[in-house]
Amino acid sequence: MPKILIADDSIAVRKVAERLLTEAGFHVALAANGEEALAYLAKEQPDVVVSDVIMPDKSGYEVCAFVRGQAALSTTPVLLISGIVNDEVTKQAESCRADGVLKKPFQGTSLKDRVFELLAKKQESSPVALSSPTSVPGTAAESSLPVSGQPSKSEPPEANHLRELERQLQGERTRSEELNDRVAALTAQLVRAKEIESQLTMERQRVSDLQQTVTILERQAARIPELEAAFKSEQDVVNSLKQALLNSQATSSRVAELESSLEAERAAAEQLVQQLADLEGISAKVKDTEARLATDRQQIVDLQHARAALEAELSTKRKKETETAERIQELEKVTARIPELEGLLVSERERNGVLAQRVLEAEQSAESATKRFEELVRKLGEIAGLASQLGSGKGQS
């Protein structure tokens, strides 16, 4: 049984090559790198060496050079395999005297066919190499014959015996050539028989694989009802998830509405602050008016009755102003509560119902404050009108 050495750093390539060549009837040895291949070649003499071009330590070119450098292995065919076959790879393969380069991954029976081809060439070249040395004695003997090729009378009996041996040698050469032709024909038939046998093995393996596939398909067909039920349950789960997603989207939209309401409340609060500032300006003006009224009281002596009435009215107005101030304080308290409401809204968004109620209360408070502000403005207008009447009465006097 021919021995084939496979050297490749890829375990997948080694396994595929081993399976293909084992099915073809070869004994296969495996090497995981160039060092292992050289160690094997130092001990064994395989019939064919198949080596990857690129390996971590020793390349396929170095393995081929090692084979060619050994006298016992110099005639061993070396087939290089490579994922990329270009001009550079071909040139280096020729420089190390490799017998060919095969591209991987292997296509069909390409590896097996190349190995058979290399073995056939090796067997054809072996008989010729063995028979070539025998031609040297014959040539030397023929050179000792006379030029005419006829025996002379002075030749001894040993010369006649030598010529008889040469004729016998020529007959043996002819018979050897015929045997070589027969051996080559038988080798070709053997190679063809092995190819047919390997094809038959592959067909049997293919039939076995198909039977296993059919069995697997039958088992899968039996699982169809189970898969349909599982698919239906998955659809129910998906529908429930869709409904939950819709609910989540509705909640998100509600949160967005509440956030917009909160922004509106913030704007209203800012407006209230501005209005309070305006009220403070009006209060300052009122104080100025009071100072002017005090000066007018010193100058108007003859209007004591009117002044008494005016003082009574001013006392009433002051009470109203006090009430207005208290209401303004209430408004400030309401305004102070707005940031607190904002903080509660940020920290407790999940309590949207409570927040909406508080926002409603804030709106009502803002409306009440607005009404009070309008009333205050109206009363201040009345005070300004009264002051104007007092001024006009002083002018008349």
Number of C-alpha atoms within 10 A of each C-alpha: 8 11 17 21 23 26 31 29 19 13 13 10 17 19 13 13 22 20 13 20 22 15 19 22 15 17 16 20 16 19 20 17 23 25 17 16 23 19 11 16 18 13 8 13 16 18 20 23 25 26 29 29 26 18 17 11 12 17 19 28 24 16 27 26 18 16 25 19 11 13 9 11 18 14 15 22 24 29 24 26 24 18 13 13 13 11 9 10 17 14 11 13 22 14 11 18 16 23 16 16 23 20 16 15 14 16 9 9 14 15 21 19 15 16 21 21 14 19 19 16 14 16 15 17 14 12 16 13 10 9 12 9 10 12 13 10 11 16 11 10 13 15 10 10 13 10 8 7 8 8 13 10 6 6 9 10 8 9 14 12 11 13 15 12 13 17 13 12 15 14 12 12 15 12 12 15 15 12 13 18 13 12 15 18 13 12 17 15 12 14 18 13 12 16 19 13 15 20 15 13 14 15 12 12 12 12 12 12 12 12 12 12 12 12 12 12 12 11 11 11 12 11 11 11 10 11 13 11 11 12 12 12 12 12 12 12 12 12 12 12 12 12 12 12 12 12 12 12 12 12 14 12 12 13 15 12 12 18 15 12 14 18 13 12 19 15 12 15 20 13 12 19 15 12 14 16 12 12 17 13 12 14 15 12 14 16 12 12 15 14 12 13 15 12 11 15 16 8 11 14 10 10 15 12 10 13 17 11 12 17 15 12 14 17 12 12 18 13 12 14 19 12 13 18 15 12 16 20 12 14 22 16 11 16 18 12 13 17 13 10 16 17 11 13 21 10 10 12 14 12 11 15 10 13 19 15 11 14 20 13 12 20 15 12 16 19 12 13 19 15 12 16 20 12 13 20 14 12 16 18 12 13 17 15 12 15 17 12 12 17 14 11 12 14 8 7 8
